[in-house]
């Protein structure tokens, strides 16, 4: 990947499934992994003087937006 290429969203790797009701779902194991990744990121950034809680929250918001878009892509009309 070149330096100019955008970074991949962590949420892009989550296994989203479309259920028979047409809704997009994440398994509990994926949700647990996502929460643990957020916690690990917070711990890693805790000692970084250049990072603020506002910056961390902005990054989490970007991931949430990406996950929301992915969920919409996996949503289908119910039969």
C-alpha positions as CSV (number, residue, x, y, z in Angstrom):
1,X,0.0,0.0,0.0
2,X,1.4,3.4,-0.9
3,X,1.6,6.3,1.5
4,X,-1.2,8.0,-0.5
5,X,-3.6,5.1,-0.2
6,X,-6.4,5.6,2.4
7,X,-6.2,3.3,5.4
8,X,-8.7,0.5,5.5
9,X,-11.4,0.8,8.2
10,X,-11.1,-1.8,10.9
11,X,-14.9,-2.3,10.7
12,X,-14.6,-3.3,7.0
13,X,-13.2,-6.7,8.2
14,X,-16.2,-7.5,10.4
15,X,-18.4,-10.4,9.2
16,X,-21.7,-8.8,8.5
17,X,-24.5,-11.2,7.5
18,X,-27.9,-10.6,6.0
19,X,-30.6,-12.5,7.8
20,X,-33.8,-13.9,6.3
21,X,-35.6,-10.8,7.7
22,X,-33.4,-8.6,5.4
23,X,-31.6,-7.0,8.3
24,X,-27.8,-6.9,8.6
25,X,-26.3,-8.5,11.7
26,X,-23.0,-9.0,13.4
27,X,-22.3,-12.0,15.5
28,X,-21.7,-11.5,19.2
29,X,-18.1,-12.7,18.8
30,X,-17.5,-9.9,16.2
31,X,-19.0,-7.3,18.6
32,X,-16.8,-8.5,21.4
33,X,-13.7,-8.4,19.2
34,X,-14.7,-4.8,18.1
35,X,-15.1,-3.7,21.7
36,X,-11.8,-5.2,22.7
37,X,-10.1,-3.5,19.7
38,X,-11.5,-0.1,20.8
39,X,-10.3,-0.8,24.4
40,X,-6.8,-1.7,23.1
41,X,-6.7,1.4,21.0
42,X,-7.6,3.6,24.0
43,X,-4.9,1.9,26.1
44,X,-2.3,2.5,23.3
45,X,-3.3,6.1,23.0
46,X,-3.5,6.8,26.7
47,X,0.2,7.7,26.9
48,X,0.4,9.6,23.6
49,X,0.7,13.3,24.4
50,X,-0.4,14.1,20.9
51,X,-3.7,12.2,21.2
52,X,-6.8,13.5,23.0
53,X,-10.1,11.9,23.9
54,X,-11.7,14.1,21.2
55,X,-9.4,12.7,18.6
56,X,-10.0,9.1,19.7
57,X,-13.8,9.8,19.6
58,X,-13.5,11.2,16.1
59,X,-11.7,8.0,15.0
60,X,-14.4,5.8,16.6
61,X,-17.1,7.9,14.9
62,X,-15.5,7.3,11.5
63,X,-15.5,3.5,12.2
64,X,-19.2,3.8,13.2
65,X,-20.0,5.6,10.0
66,X,-18.3,3.0,8.0
67,X,-20.0,0.2,9.8
68,X,-23.4,1.9,9.3
69,X,-22.7,2.1,5.5
70,X,-21.7,-1.6,5.4
71,X,-24.9,-2.5,7.3
72,X,-27.0,-0.6,4.8
73,X,-25.2,-2.4,1.9
74,X,-26.1,-5.8,3.6
75,X,-29.8,-4.9,4.2
76,X,-32.3,-6.4,1.8
77,X,-36.1,-6.1,1.6
78,X,-37.8,-8.8,3.6
79,X,-39.4,-11.6,1.4
